[in-house]
């Protein structure tokens, strides 16, 4: 991507990262709607190469892949699918790519920001395919598995891969994270321009607060996607076992003025922290118990199951529930897959209520959630989603109290052509004054000459 485009997009939005009032060390961000990042053809900023093998995936030992996945039962998805199946809704999956599968008949490639010339339909990490399967896989009587919104259309955009390395990349953490933020901004802009009604960012970018990185390009992309194109962005809150995702301290009850603990935030989850323009998703067990290895934060909106996960794998051979080395698969789980479930339910809602705004769809999910006993918190937000309840509201409800609400949207005035009239009027006045002065001078000289001749 040309640097001029990066600079132009950076000027389009402003993210406030300056020191706040004494009680809070980090200001919540402000989404500013302006010119979006340039929608260049997808591709990496710098040359890349695949220098690692792909992850293995398969079925864990002593597991029954034919049983109904726990999240399916916990969310009562058959009941929700009886009301909507996601028809007419496009869901963009910004992830590690999605491998084509006969059970993803509505899958299309949206672009590849990891390898030049790619289309997004390659997955070396299994992650993006698992996410896409949860959202939109077709059912198969052989295993009983179905995506949440099987009639939805999936667009795959690849922005991450553990098997691909950027050539000539340095070790500077700030430069690496800044590039990831720019790539995410470009991908969100592209997804919006491709007509996505739901944009899924299951893998967040973890940003240490101490780096004070500019996120204005991402801010502009989110403002464009949500406020201009009408897309709902759903993001995983993040997992502390991911590189650079240090856990945030939990709120201190002795500081009621900072109930969501913005003061002590150490790690920003991007794009989650742009809530409520982004619906941030934490993860729980199937019974709704919060998981301690989730990255917490004041931006968390809702939660969904992120354990006991099974879905489509990149090999196309059937369902999987484990990834890793061939001889040491580990269970699939985390906030990424909770975000996939929320994205699928969002597709059901957008299909059933096509005229509702992203904020109204988000309010349905939040108002229908099963709130924790102590109220909204930094682990699960408004609580575990209830798809059937969200679908049942006749009109969009108000979201529950206690959720983070960012500053009012700032929309800059459109640029206007410079009005030349004040300058012209001033010039006329100056010329008239000069003319009058010149005329008066001539008259005075003439009068003095006449007196001298008498």
C-alpha positions as CSV (number, residue, x, y, z in Angstrom):
1,X,0.0,0.0,0.0
2,X,1.4,3.4,-0.9
3,X,2.6,5.5,2.1
4,X,0.5,8.5,0.8
5,X,-2.6,6.4,1.3
6,X,-1.6,5.5,4.8
7,X,-0.9,9.1,5.6
8,X,-4.2,10.2,4.2
9,X,-6.2,7.6,6.1
10,X,-4.3,8.5,9.3
11,X,-5.6,12.1,8.9
12,X,-9.2,10.9,8.4
13,X,-9.8,9.9,12.1
14,X,-8.5,10.8,15.5
15,X,-8.1,8.4,18.4
16,X,-7.6,10.1,21.7
17,X,-4.8,8.4,23.6
18,X,-3.7,11.4,25.7
19,X,-3.6,11.2,29.5
20,X,-7.1,11.6,30.9
21,X,-8.3,13.0,34.2
22,X,-6.3,11.9,37.2
23,X,-8.7,9.0,38.0
24,X,-8.2,7.3,34.6
25,X,-4.9,6.7,32.8
26,X,-6.4,5.8,29.4
27,X,-9.0,7.7,27.5
28,X,-11.7,5.6,25.7
29,X,-11.4,6.0,22.0
30,X,-13.5,8.2,19.7
31,X,-14.6,7.0,16.3
32,X,-14.5,9.8,13.8
33,X,-16.2,9.5,10.5
34,X,-14.2,10.9,7.7
35,X,-12.5,9.6,4.5
36,X,-11.9,5.8,4.9
37,X,-8.6,4.2,4.2
38,X,-7.8,3.7,0.6
39,X,-9.3,0.4,-0.6
40,X,-6.1,-0.7,-2.5
41,X,-6.0,-4.2,-4.0
42,X,-5.3,-6.6,-1.2
43,X,-1.7,-7.5,-0.5
44,X,1.0,-7.3,2.1
45,X,2.7,-3.9,2.8
46,X,6.1,-5.6,2.5
47,X,7.2,-8.8,0.7
48,X,6.3,-12.0,2.6
49,X,7.0,-15.7,2.3
50,X,5.7,-18.9,3.7
51,X,8.5,-20.4,5.7
52,X,6.7,-22.7,8.0
53,X,4.5,-25.8,7.5
54,X,0.7,-25.7,8.0
55,X,-0.8,-26.8,11.3
56,X,-2.3,-30.2,11.6
57,X,-5.9,-30.6,12.5
58,X,-8.2,-33.5,13.3
59,X,-10.2,-35.2,16.0
60,X,-9.0,-35.5,19.6
61,X,-8.5,-38.9,21.0
62,X,-11.4,-40.2,23.1
63,X,-13.8,-37.6,21.7
64,X,-17.1,-38.2,20.0
65,X,-17.3,-35.8,17.1
66,X,-20.8,-37.0,16.2
67,X,-22.3,-35.6,19.3
68,X,-24.0,-32.3,19.2
69,X,-21.5,-29.6,20.2
70,X,-22.2,-28.1,23.6
71,X,-22.5,-24.5,22.3
72,X,-25.3,-25.7,20.0
73,X,-27.3,-26.9,23.0
74,X,-26.3,-24.0,25.2
75,X,-27.6,-21.4,22.7
76,X,-30.6,-23.5,21.6
77,X,-29.7,-22.8,18.0
78,X,-32.4,-25.1,16.4
79,X,-35.0,-22.8,17.9
80,X,-33.3,-19.7,16.6
81,X,-32.8,-21.2,13.1
82,X,-36.6,-21.9,13.0
83,X,-37.0,-18.1,12.9
84,X,-34.1,-17.2,10.6
85,X,-31.3,-18.9,8.7
86,X,-29.3,-15.8,7.6
87,X,-30.6,-15.6,4.1
88,X,-29.5,-12.5,2.2
89,X,-26.8,-11.6,4.7
90,X,-23.1,-11.5,3.9
91,X,-20.6,-12.2,6.7
92,X,-16.9,-11.2,6.2
93,X,-14.4,-13.4,8.0
94,X,-11.2,-11.4,8.6
95,X,-8.9,-14.2,9.8
96,X,-6.3,-16.7,8.6
97,X,-8.2,-17.5,5.4
98,X,-11.0,-20.1,4.8
99,X,-10.4,-23.3,2.9
100,X,-13.2,-24.1,0.4
101,X,-15.5,-26.9,1.6
102,X,-18.6,-28.5,0.1
103,X,-20.4,-27.5,3.3
104,X,-19.6,-23.8,2.6
105,X,-21.4,-23.5,-0.8
106,X,-21.7,-19.7,-0.4
107,X,-18.0,-19.0,0.3
108,X,-16.2,-16.4,-1.8
109,X,-12.7,-15.0,-1.6
110,X,-12.3,-11.4,-0.6
111,X,-8.6,-11.0,-0.7
112,X,-5.3,-11.9,0.9
113,X,-3.1,-9.4,2.9
114,X,-0.5,-12.1,3.7
115,X,0.6,-13.3,0.3
116,X,0.6,-11.3,-2.9
117,X,-2.0,-12.5,-5.4
118,X,-4.0,-14.6,-3.0
119,X,-7.7,-14.6,-2.8
120,X,-8.3,-15.4,0.9
121,X,-9.3,-19.0,0.1
122,X,-6.3,-20.7,1.7
123,X,-5.9,-21.5,5.4
124,X,-2.7,-22.9,6.8
125,X,-3.7,-22.3,10.4
126,X,-7.2,-24.0,10.5
127,X,-8.5,-21.0,12.4
128,X,-10.4,-19.1,9.8
129,X,-12.1,-22.3,8.4
130,X,-13.2,-23.2,11.9
131,X,-14.7,-19.7,12.4
132,X,-16.5,-19.8,9.0
133,X,-17.9,-23.2,9.7
134,X,-19.4,-22.1,13.0
135,X,-21.0,-19.1,11.2
136,X,-22.3,-20.6,8.0
137,X,-21.7,-24.4,7.5
138,X,-24.4,-26.4,5.9
139,X,-25.8,-29.4,7.9
140,X,-24.9,-33.0,7.3
141,X,-27.1,-35.9,8.7
142,X,-23.9,-37.9,9.3
143,X,-22.7,-35.6,12.2
144,X,-25.7,-33.3,12.9
145,X,-23.5,-30.2,12.8
146,X,-24.7,-27.0,11.3
147,X,-23.5,-23.4,11.2
148,X,-25.5,-20.9,13.1
149,X,-26.6,-19.1,9.9
150,X,-26.3,-21.8,7.1
151,X,-28.0,-19.6,4.4
152,X,-25.6,-16.7,4.9
153,X,-22.8,-15.8,2.4
154,X,-19.2,-15.9,3.6
155,X,-16.4,-13.7,2.4
156,X,-12.9,-14.8,3.4
157,X,-10.2,-12.1,3.9
158,X,-6.9,-13.3,5.1
159,X,-4.9,-11.0,7.4
160,X,-3.1,-13.4,9.7
161,X,-1.0,-16.6,9.4
162,X,1.6,-18.2,11.7
163,X,3.1,-19.9,8.7
164,X,3.9,-16.7,6.8
165,X,6.7,-14.3,7.6
166,X,7.3,-10.8,6.4
167,X,10.7,-10.4,4.7
168,X,13.1,-7.7,6.0
169,X,10.9,-7.2,9.1
170,X,12.7,-5.8,12.1
171,X,12.2,-6.7,15.7
172,X,10.6,-3.3,16.6
173,X,7.4,-4.2,18.4
174,X,5.7,-0.8,17.7
175,X,6.4,-1.1,14.0
176,X,5.0,-4.6,13.8
177,X,1.8,-3.8,15.7
178,X,1.3,-0.6,13.7
179,X,1.5,-2.6,10.5
180,X,-1.1,-5.1,11.9
181,X,-3.4,-2.2,12.7
182,X,-3.1,-0.8,9.2
183,X,-3.7,-4.2,7.6
184,X,-6.8,-4.7,9.8
185,X,-8.1,-1.2,8.8
186,X,-7.6,-2.0,5.1
187,X,-9.4,-5.4,5.5
188,X,-12.4,-3.8,7.3
189,X,-12.7,-1.2,4.6
190,X,-12.6,-3.8,1.9
191,X,-15.2,-6.0,3.7
192,X,-17.5,-3.0,4.0
193,X,-17.1,-2.2,0.3
194,X,-17.8,-5.8,-0.6
195,X,-21.2,-5.5,1.0
196,X,-20.7,-7.3,4.3
197,X,-23.6,-6.8,6.7
198,X,-21.5,-8.5,9.5
199,X,-17.8,-8.2,9.7
200,X,-16.0,-10.8,12.0
201,X,-12.6,-10.0,13.4
202,X,-12.1,-13.0,15.6
203,X,-8.4,-12.5,16.2
204,X,-7.8,-9.0,17.8
205,X,-4.5,-7.0,17.7
206,X,-3.2,-6.7,21.2
207,X,-1.7,-3.2,21.7
208,X,0.3,-2.4,24.9
209,X,-0.9,0.9,26.2
210,X,2.6,2.0,27.0
211,X,3.4,2.2,23.2
212,X,0.7,4.9,22.6
213,X,0.3,3.8,19.0
214,X,-1.7,5.8,16.5
215,X,-5.0,4.0,15.7
216,X,-6.6,6.7,13.6
217,X,-6.5,4.7,10.4
218,X,-8.4,1.9,12.2
219,X,-10.8,4.4,13.7
220,X,-11.6,5.8,10.2
221,X,-12.2,2.3,8.8
222,X,-14.6,1.4,11.7
223,X,-16.4,4.7,11.3
224,X,-16.8,4.1,7.6
225,X,-17.9,0.4,7.9
226,X,-20.4,1.0,10.7
227,X,-21.7,4.5,10.2
228,X,-21.5,4.8,6.4
229,X,-21.9,1.3,5.1
230,X,-24.1,0.0,7.9
231,X,-22.0,-3.1,8.8
232,X,-22.0,-4.7,12.3
233,X,-18.5,-5.4,13.4
234,X,-18.1,-8.4,15.8
235,X,-14.7,-8.9,17.4
236,X,-13.2,-11.5,19.8
237,X,-12.0,-9.9,23.0
238,X,-8.8,-11.9,22.9
239,X,-7.0,-14.6,24.9
240,X,-4.1,-14.1,27.3
241,X,-2.2,-17.1,25.9
242,X,-1.7,-15.1,22.7
243,X,1.6,-13.3,22.2
244,X,1.6,-9.7,23.6
245,X,-1.9,-10.1,25.2
246,X,-1.0,-9.3,28.8
247,X,-4.0,-9.5,31.1
248,X,-5.7,-6.3,32.3
249,X,-6.4,-5.9,36.1
250,X,-10.0,-6.4,37.2
251,X,-11.9,-3.3,38.5
252,X,-11.3,-2.1,42.0
253,X,-14.5,-1.9,44.0
254,X,-13.0,0.9,46.1
255,X,-13.0,3.1,42.9
256,X,-16.7,3.3,42.0
257,X,-16.0,6.3,39.7
258,X,-14.0,4.0,37.4
259,X,-16.2,0.9,37.6
260,X,-14.8,-0.5,34.3
261,X,-11.2,0.2,35.4
262,X,-10.0,2.3,32.4
263,X,-7.2,3.6,34.7
264,X,-5.3,0.3,34.9
265,X,-5.8,-1.0,31.3
266,X,-2.4,-2.4,30.2
267,X,-3.4,-4.1,26.9
268,X,-5.8,-2.7,24.3
269,X,-7.8,-5.2,22.3
270,X,-8.2,-3.7,18.8
271,X,-10.8,-3.3,17.4
272,X,-12.8,-4.3,20.5
273,X,-12.0,-1.2,22.4
274,X,-14.0,0.8,19.8
275,X,-17.2,-0.4,21.5
276,X,-20.1,0.2,21.0
277,X,-19.2,0.7,17.3
278,X,-17.6,-2.8,17.7
279,X,-19.4,-5.6,19.5
280,X,-16.7,-7.2,21.6
281,X,-17.2,-10.8,22.6
282,X,-15.8,-12.7,25.7
283,X,-16.0,-16.4,26.0
284,X,-17.5,-18.9,28.5
285,X,-18.1,-22.6,29.0
286,X,-21.3,-24.0,27.6
287,X,-22.9,-23.4,31.1
288,X,-21.9,-19.8,31.0
289,X,-18.9,-19.8,33.4
290,X,-16.4,-17.1,32.5
291,X,-12.9,-18.2,31.5
292,X,-9.9,-16.8,33.3
293,X,-7.6,-16.8,30.2
294,X,-9.8,-14.4,28.4
295,X,-8.4,-10.9,27.9
296,X,-10.7,-8.7,30.0
297,X,-11.5,-5.1,29.4
298,X,-14.1,-2.3,29.9
299,X,-15.1,-2.7,26.2
300,X,-16.5,-6.3,26.5
301,X,-20.1,-6.3,25.2
302,X,-21.5,-9.8,25.4
303,X,-20.2,-13.4,25.7
304,X,-20.8,-16.8,24.0
305,X,-19.5,-20.3,24.5
306,X,-15.9,-20.8,23.5
307,X,-15.1,-24.3,24.8
308,X,-16.1,-27.7,23.4
309,X,-15.7,-26.3,19.9
310,X,-16.0,-28.4,16.8
311,X,-16.3,-27.2,13.2
312,X,-15.0,-27.6,9.7
313,X,-11.3,-28.1,9.1
314,X,-9.1,-27.0,6.2
315,X,-8.7,-30.5,4.9
316,X,-12.3,-30.8,3.8
317,X,-12.6,-34.3,5.3
318,X,-15.2,-33.4,8.0
319,X,-15.4,-31.9,11.4
320,X,-12.4,-31.3,13.7
321,X,-12.0,-30.3,17.3
322,X,-8.2,-30.2,17.6
323,X,-5.3,-28.4,16.0
324,X,-1.5,-28.3,16.5
325,X,1.3,-30.7,15.7
326,X,0.3,-34.0,14.2
327,X,1.1,-36.0,17.3
328,X,-0.1,-33.4,19.9
329,X,-3.4,-31.8,18.9
330,X,-5.0,-29.5,21.4
331,X,-8.7,-28.6,21.9
332,X,-10.1,-25.8,19.9
333,X,-11.4,-22.9,22.0
334,X,-11.2,-19.3,22.9
335,X,-12.8,-15.9,22.4
336,X,-12.4,-16.2,18.6
337,X,-15.0,-18.9,18.4
338,X,-17.3,-17.2,20.8
339,X,-17.2,-14.3,18.4
340,X,-18.0,-16.7,15.5
341,X,-21.2,-17.7,17.4
342,X,-22.2,-14.1,18.0
343,X,-21.5,-13.3,14.3
344,X,-23.7,-16.2,13.2
345,X,-26.6,-15.0,15.5
346,X,-26.0,-11.4,14.2
347,X,-26.6,-12.8,10.7
348,X,-29.8,-14.3,11.8
349,X,-30.9,-11.0,13.2
350,X,-29.9,-9.0,10.2
351,X,-31.8,-11.4,7.9
352,X,-35.0,-11.2,10.0
353,X,-34.7,-7.4,10.7
354,X,-33.0,-6.0,7.6
355,X,-33.9,-2.4,8.3
356,X,-32.3,-2.2,11.7
357,X,-29.0,-0.4,12.3
358,X,-25.9,-2.1,13.7
359,X,-26.5,-0.5,17.0
360,X,-30.1,-1.9,17.2
361,X,-28.9,-5.4,16.3
362,X,-26.2,-5.1,19.0
363,X,-28.9,-3.9,21.5
364,X,-30.9,-7.0,20.8
365,X,-28.0,-9.3,21.6
366,X,-27.1,-7.3,24.8
367,X,-30.7,-6.9,26.1
368,X,-31.5,-10.6,25.5
369,X,-28.3,-11.8,27.2
370,X,-28.2,-13.6,30.5
371,X,-26.5,-11.1,32.8
372,X,-24.1,-12.1,35.5
373,X,-25.4,-11.9,39.0
374,X,-23.4,-8.8,39.9
375,X,-24.3,-7.0,36.6
376,X,-22.3,-5.9,33.6
377,X,-18.6,-6.7,34.0
378,X,-15.3,-6.8,32.1
379,X,-15.4,-10.6,31.5
380,X,-18.8,-11.2,29.8
381,X,-20.2,-7.7,29.4
382,X,-24.0,-7.9,29.4
383,X,-23.8,-11.7,29.7
384,X,-24.2,-14.9,27.7
385,X,-26.2,-14.3,24.5
386,X,-29.6,-15.9,24.0
387,X,-30.3,-16.1,20.3
388,X,-34.0,-16.8,20.6
389,X,-34.6,-14.0,23.0
390,X,-32.7,-11.5,20.7
391,X,-34.9,-12.6,17.8
392,X,-38.1,-12.4,19.7
393,X,-38.2,-8.6,20.4
394,X,-40.8,-6.9,18.3
395,X,-38.7,-3.8,18.1
396,X,-35.1,-3.2,19.0
397,X,-34.8,-2.8,22.8
398,X,-32.5,-0.5,24.7
399,X,-29.2,-2.0,25.8
400,X,-28.8,-2.7,29.5
401,X,-27.3,0.0,31.7
402,X,-23.6,-0.3,32.7
403,X,-22.1,-1.0,29.2
404,X,-19.4,1.2,27.9
405,X,-20.6,4.1,25.9
406,X,-18.1,6.0,23.9
407,X,-18.1,9.8,23.3
408,X,-20.7,11.1,20.9
409,X,-19.8,10.5,17.3
410,X,-17.8,13.4,15.8
411,X,-18.6,14.1,12.2
412,X,-16.4,16.8,10.7
413,X,-17.9,19.4,8.4
414,X,-17.4,18.5,4.8
415,X,-14.8,20.6,3.1
416,X,-16.2,23.7,1.3
417,X,-14.9,25.7,-1.6
418,X,-13.1,28.9,-0.4
419,X,-15.4,31.9,-0.5
420,X,-13.5,34.6,-2.5
421,X,-16.1,37.3,-1.8
422,X,-14.6,38.6,1.4
423,X,-11.2,39.0,-0.2
424,X,-12.7,40.7,-3.3
425,X,-14.7,43.1,-1.1
426,X,-11.6,43.9,0.9
427,X,-9.6,44.5,-2.2
428,X,-12.3,46.9,-3.6
429,X,-12.3,48.8,-0.3
430,X,-8.5,49.1,-0.4
431,X,-8.6,50.3,-4.0
432,X,-11.4,52.7,-3.4
433,X,-9.6,54.1,-0.4
434,X,-6.4,54.4,-2.3
435,X,-8.2,56.1,-5.2
436,X,-9.9,58.6,-2.8
437,X,-6.6,59.3,-1.1
438,X,-4.9,59.8,-4.5
439,X,-7.7,62.1,-5.6
440,X,-7.5,64.1,-2.4
441,X,-3.8,64.5,-2.8
442,X,-4.2,65.8,-6.3
443,X,-6.9,68.2,-5.3
444,X,-4.7,69.6,-2.4
445,X,-1.8,70.1,-4.8
446,X,-4.1,71.9,-7.3
447,X,-5.5,74.2,-4.6
448,X,-2.0,75.1,-3.4
449,X,-0.9,75.8,-6.9
450,X,-3.9,78.1,-7.5
451,X,-3.2,80.1,-4.3
452,X,0.4,80.5,-5.4
453,X,-0.6,82.0,-8.7
454,X,-2.8,84.7,-7.2
